[in-house]
Amino acid sequence: MRKQTIPTGPFAANCTVLWKDGCGECWVVDPGEDASDIAAFMDEHSLRPALIALTHGHFDHINGVPGLLERYPGLPVHIGPGDIPYVGNKMNAWPPDYEPIDRPATLVGDLSEGFELSAAGLSAKVLSTPGHTPGSVCLLFEDEDGKVLVSGDTLFAGSCGRTDFPGGSMAQMKTSLARLVKLAPETEVLPGHGSVTTIEREASTNPYIA
């Protein structure tokens, strides 16, 4: 599995593109903004998106969705059911940098605990990790190339997502982090902001993990 992180928007939210060599299709996770830059990367690598997956519904992780759907009509957009209310909610914006978006007609709230999302030769297990938002999820990929966790705004290198926004909970965040730290130590973590890390590194150095 190949992967590329593309920081997007004023808050540098990481959009992650994942694909298998020779497939021609890819996953786009958390297109927060800059849809044209994401599309340009896919064009450069002769890729077409098979789906969009959202780790949660905050504006800085979803506002690139309309631009991608304009270019790729009918593309399914997957999200945790608990975060559906964020998408298309006019309160979920930060003008003028992040204007409100309309709820996509192709939005599917199927990223529930234990669900396996599969497309374009890739498969990810959905881990429900509330705390940052009620419906936050992480996507766990496990194949012959190793283990990769796309952690959204649950787990960062040396930190974790904020819990002081509406719907956030530090108690839930601590429970979610305690669960993630039990994953295989060698698991590579691709967070929603900041640099790549590993479960092993976070288990030993992250101050939010007991």
C-alpha positions in Angstrom: 0.0 0.0 0.0 1.2 3.4 -0.9 0.2 6.6 0.9 0.7 10.3 0.7 -0.2 13.0 3.2 -1.3 16.4 1.8 -1.7 19.2 4.4 -4.8 21.3 3.5 -6.3 24.6 4.4 -5.2 27.2 7.0 -5.2 24.6 9.8 -3.0 22.2 7.8 -5.3 19.3 8.2 -3.8 16.2 6.7 -5.6 14.7 3.8 -4.3 11.1 3.2 -4.4 9.4 -0.2 -3.9 5.6 -0.1 -3.6 3.2 -3.1 -2.2 0.0 -4.4 0.3 0.1 -7.3 -1.3 -0.9 -10.5 -4.9 -0.5 -9.3 -5.6 3.0 -10.7 -8.0 3.9 -7.9 -7.4 5.3 -4.4 -8.9 6.4 -1.1 -9.1 10.0 -0.1 -9.3 10.4 3.7 -10.2 13.8 5.2 -10.1 16.2 2.3 -10.2 19.3 4.5 -9.7 21.9 1.8 -7.7 22.4 -1.4 -9.6 19.9 -3.6 -7.7 21.1 -6.7 -4.3 20.2 -5.0 -5.7 16.8 -4.0 -7.0 16.2 -7.6 -3.7 17.3 -9.0 -1.8 14.8 -6.9 -4.1 12.0 -8.1 -3.7 13.1 -11.7 0.0 13.1 -11.3 -0.1 9.4 -10.2 -2.8 8.4 -12.7 -5.3 7.8 -9.9 -9.1 8.1 -9.6 -10.8 8.1 -6.2 -12.9 5.1 -5.3 -14.3 6.8 -2.1 -13.9 9.5 0.4 -13.6 8.6 4.1 -14.0 11.1 6.9 -12.5 10.4 10.3 -14.9 13.0 11.7 -17.1 15.8 10.7 -15.2 19.0 11.6 -15.0 21.7 8.9 -11.2 21.5 8.5 -11.5 17.8 7.5 -14.5 17.9 5.2 -14.5 21.2 3.3 -12.7 19.8 0.3 -15.5 17.3 -0.3 -17.7 19.5 -2.5 -14.7 20.3 -4.9 -13.9 16.6 -5.3 -17.6 15.7 -5.9 -17.8 18.3 -8.5 -14.9 16.7 -10.4 -15.9 13.1 -9.5 -19.8 13.0 -9.3 -21.4 10.2 -7.4 -18.3 9.5 -5.3 -19.4 7.8 -2.0 -18.5 9.8 1.2 -18.2 7.6 4.3 -18.5 8.9 7.9 -19.2 7.7 11.4 -23.0 7.9 12.1 -22.4 10.0 15.2 -20.9 12.8 13.1 -23.5 13.0 10.3 -25.0 16.1 12.0 -21.8 18.1 11.5 -21.9 17.7 7.7 -24.0 20.4 6.1 -24.5 22.2 9.4 -24.1 25.9 8.9 -22.6 26.1 12.5 -19.8 23.8 11.4 -17.8 26.5 9.6 -15.1 29.1 10.1 -15.7 32.0 7.7 -14.0 33.3 5.6 -11.5 30.4 5.5 -14.0 27.6 5.8 -17.5 28.4 4.5 -20.5 26.1 5.3 -20.9 23.2 2.8 -24.0 21.4 1.7 -24.5 17.8 2.9 -23.4 15.5 0.0 -26.2 13.4 -1.5 -23.7 10.5 -1.4 -22.9 10.7 2.3 -23.1 7.3 4.1 -22.9 7.0 7.9 -21.6 3.5 7.9 -18.2 3.9 9.6 -19.3 2.1 12.8 -17.2 0.0 15.2 -16.0 -3.2 13.5 -17.2 -2.3 10.0 -14.7 -3.2 7.3 -14.5 -0.7 4.5 -13.2 -2.1 1.3 -12.5 -0.7 -2.2 -9.7 -0.3 -4.7 -7.8 -3.4 -3.4 -7.6 -1.9 0.1 -9.5 -2.7 3.3 -9.7 -0.9 6.6 -11.2 -1.9 9.9 -13.2 0.9 11.6 -12.4 1.7 15.2 -14.9 3.9 17.0 -12.8 6.5 19.0 -15.1 9.2 20.4 -13.6 12.1 22.3 -12.8 14.7 19.8 -16.3 14.3 18.4 -19.0 11.8 19.2 -18.5 9.9 15.9 -14.8 10.1 15.5 -13.2 7.0 14.0 -9.8 5.6 13.1 -9.1 3.4 10.1 -6.8 0.5 10.6 -5.1 -1.0 7.5 -3.3 -4.3 7.9 -1.7 -6.1 4.9 1.6 -7.5 3.7 3.1 -4.0 3.8 2.5 -3.6 7.5 0.0 -1.9 9.8 -1.2 1.7 9.3 -3.6 3.7 11.4 -5.3 6.8 10.0 -6.1 8.4 13.3 -7.8 11.7 12.4 -7.9 14.0 15.4 -7.9 11.3 18.0 -4.2 10.6 18.2 -1.4 13.0 17.3 2.4 12.7 17.7 2.8 13.7 21.3 -0.7 14.9 21.8 -4.4 14.3 21.1 -7.4 16.1 19.6 -9.1 18.9 21.5 -12.1 18.0 23.6 -13.5 21.4 24.4 -15.6 21.8 21.3 -19.3 20.8 21.4 -19.6 17.0 21.5 -16.1 16.6 22.9 -15.3 14.5 26.0 -11.9 14.1 27.7 -13.1 11.0 29.5 -14.0 9.4 26.1 -10.8 10.6 24.6 -8.7 8.9 27.3 -10.7 5.7 26.8 -10.1 5.9 23.0 -6.4 6.5 23.5 -6.0 3.7 25.9 -7.6 1.4 23.3 -5.3 2.6 20.5 -2.1 2.1 22.5 -3.0 -1.6 22.7 -2.5 -1.9 18.9 0.7 -3.5 17.6 3.7 -1.3 18.5 5.0 -1.2 15.0 1.7 0.3 13.7 2.4 3.5 11.7 0.1 6.4 12.7 -1.0 9.0 10.2 -2.7 11.7 12.2 -5.1 14.4 11.2 -2.5 17.2 11.9 1.2 17.1 12.3 3.8 14.4 11.7 3.7 10.6 11.3 4.4 8.6 14.4 4.0 5.0 15.7 2.0 3.3 18.4 5.2 2.3 20.1 6.5 5.9 20.3 3.1 7.3 21.6 2.8 4.6 24.2 6.1 5.6 25.7 6.1 9.4 25.2 2.5 10.8 24.8 1.5 12.6 28.0 -2.2 12.0 27.3 -1.8 8.2 27.4 -1.8 6.8 30.9 
